[in-house]
Amino acid sequence: MFNQKVLVRAIALTFLLPAAAKANDSNELEALRAEIQQMKQSYESRIQTLESRLQTTETVAGEAGKKAEEASVQASARPTASNALNPDISLILSGTYANRSQDSKYHITGFQAGGEIGPGTKGFNLGESELGVYASVDPNFYGGLNLALAPDNTIGVEEAFIQTTTLPYGVTLKAGRFFSSIGYLNDQHAHTWDFVDNPLAYQAFLGTQFGDDGIQLKWLAPTDMFLELGAEYGRGRIADTEGRDKNGGGAGSIFAHVGGDLGINSSWRAGLSYLEVSPKDRQSDDLDASAAEVTNSFTGNSKVWLADFVWKWAPNGNATNTSFKLQGEYLHRKESGDLTNDSGINNYNASQDGWYLQGVYKFLPYWRAGLRYDQLNSGSVNYGDNAANLANSSYDPKRVSAMLDFSPSEFSRIRLQVSSDKSRQEATDNQIFIQYQMSLGAHGAHKY
């Protein structure tokens, strides 16, 4: 603070200076000017001192803030306690009662399928329950593990992967074991399906669902319309095969998905995908020319093209009370290689396709009804020297399914499904399923 007496004299000088000038008191004027100059110099010196202190304080505060930010980043990169980064753990409990008019020896006439296909055994069955553990590893990676608990008391690893979260330009890299993003249904877990089982085309060409060990690269375009491009390269574990034991991989795929909104009530997504895989010893049940059961083993090259489309409708985009979903996919497979059975090893070539179309209508807050039709086209098949031993039929397998489900919450569902399954030329299997699905623990949002 300045000297109060000096300040008072300065104020007085301001008002009395004209009078002093008139009095021509030069000595007094010089004294006042000297005091004002002294006060000015003292004021400027104090201002400079305060500015210097302020600058020093800002510098120290900036360095402290920078160190605090670095410490925060380092702290977030590692757990500081055993429960600092609790993962999301979910358990999906599923069970089914199946009533079927035919036996459980299932095959699809004219198709070398492989994998876990068919409706399963009759009676009460523990369905495929799932145990999932997912969490962020650090600011750069996300990881997940999903175990499938099968009715035969075996445990399989459906997914075990890591995924980047901070790569620039909309790029995501995934590595490990995961469901491929080809098509629409393939990368969705069984508890998210709208029906008890997957379509016939998925069963015949992908062994129900294609998951592999490898890497995946995705790019999400920075556009108003949804545009996603991706590629995968992996071991080639299709239809319960172990994949190729070699340097490099045994499967590769590319895919593109686009989508958007149609007003405020509707949205859509469409996609094209291509998968090329080299299965080794892919097992498939079949009938020979005398209608006797035979197991074929295929080793060769398989190429699958997929086209998918889904359209969703809900009033004002709110699906709480009512909604409708129309969904369909087309698959085409071309194969060439060796087909082995009791009669030996022979050349095999086939070009076949299949498709399905389904609609699901939510007519009340907790109730949905759905109808699905799926069909396979026998196409052209050449068994080579095996033609005399294997039935080369022009039969086109087909199936019609209807379902009704009740979901009192987002964590529970009970479903009734009836199907007329004509996958086998020799018999129609009339099926009734009652299924429950219960979700325990943290569970992320389902994919579109």
Secondary structure as the mmCIF struct_conf table of DSSP 4:
data_model
#
loop_
_struct_conf.conf_type_id
_struct_conf.id
_struct_conf.beg_label_comp_id
_struct_conf.beg_label_asym_id
_struct_conf.beg_label_seq_id
_struct_conf.end_label_comp_id
_struct_conf.end_label_asym_id
_struct_conf.end_label_seq_id
HELX_RH_AL_P HELX_RH_AL_P1 GLN A 4 ALA A 23
TURN_TY1_P TURN_TY1_P1 ASN A 24 ASN A 24
HELX_RH_AL_P HELX_RH_AL_P2 SER A 26 SER A 76
TURN_TY1_P TURN_TY1_P2 ALA A 77 ALA A 77
BEND BEND1 ARG A 78 ARG A 78
BEND BEND2 THR A 80 ALA A 81
TURN_TY1_P TURN_TY1_P3 SER A 82 LEU A 85
HELX_LH_PP_P HELX_LH_PP_P1 ASN A 86 PRO A 87
STRN STRN1 ASP A 88 ARG A 100
BEND BEND3 SER A 101 GLN A 102
BEND BEND4 SER A 104 SER A 104
TURN_TY1_P TURN_TY1_P4 THR A 109 GLY A 110
BEND BEND5 GLY A 115 GLU A 116
BEND BEND6 GLY A 118 GLY A 118
BEND BEND7 LYS A 122 LYS A 122
STRN STRN2 GLY A 123 LEU A 126
STRN STRN3 SER A 129 ASP A 138
TURN_TY1_P TURN_TY1_P5 PRO A 139 ASN A 140
STRN STRN4 PHE A 141 LEU A 149
TURN_TY1_P TURN_TY1_P6 PRO A 151 ASP A 152
BEND BEND8 ASN A 153 ASN A 153
STRN STRN5 ILE A 155 THR A 164
BEND BEND9 THR A 165 THR A 165
BEND BEND10 PRO A 168 PRO A 168
TURN_TY1_P TURN_TY1_P7 TYR A 169 GLY A 170
STRN STRN6 VAL A 171 PHE A 179
BEND BEND11 ILE A 182 LEU A 185
TURN_TY1_P TURN_TY1_P8 ASN A 186 ASP A 187
BEND BEND12 GLN A 188 GLN A 188
HELX_RH_3T_P HELX_RH_3T_P1 ALA A 190 THR A 192
BEND BEND13 ASP A 194 ASP A 197
HELX_RH_AL_P HELX_RH_AL_P3 LEU A 200 LEU A 206
TURN_TY1_P TURN_TY1_P9 GLY A 207 THR A 208
STRN STRN7 GLY A 211 LEU A 220
BEND BEND14 PRO A 222 MET A 225
STRN STRN8 PHE A 226 GLY A 234
TURN_TY1_P TURN_TY1_P10 ALA A 239 ASP A 240
BEND BEND15 LYS A 246 GLY A 248
BEND BEND16 GLY A 250 GLY A 250
STRN STRN9 ALA A 251 LEU A 262
TURN_TY1_P TURN_TY1_P11 GLY A 263 ASN A 265
STRN STRN10 SER A 266 VAL A 277
BEND BEND17 LYS A 280 ASP A 281
STRN STRN11 ARG A 282 LEU A 287
STRN STRN12 ASP A 288 ASP A 288
TURN_TY1_P TURN_TY1_P12 ALA A 289 SER A 290
BEND BEND18 ALA A 291 ALA A 291
STRN STRN13 GLU A 293 TRP A 313
HELX_RH_3T_P HELX_RH_3T_P2 PRO A 315 GLY A 317
BEND BEND19 THR A 320 ASN A 321
STRN STRN14 SER A 323 ASN A 341
TURN_TY1_P TURN_TY1_P13 ASP A 342 SER A 343
STRN STRN15 GLY A 344 LEU A 364
TURN_TY1_P TURN_TY1_P14 PRO A 365 TYR A 366
STRN STRN16 TRP A 367 ASN A 382
HELX_RH_3T_P HELX_RH_3T_P3 GLY A 384 ALA A 388
TURN_TY1_P TURN_TY1_P15 ASN A 389 ASN A 389
STRN STRN17 LEU A 390 LEU A 390
STRN STRN18 LYS A 398 SER A 409
TURN_TY1_P TURN_TY1_P16 GLU A 410 PHE A 411
STRN STRN19 SER A 412 ARG A 424
TURN_TY1_P TURN_TY1_P17 GLN A 425 GLU A 426
STRN STRN20 ALA A 427 GLY A 441
HELX_LH_PP_P HELX_LH_PP_P2 GLY A 444 LYS A 447
#
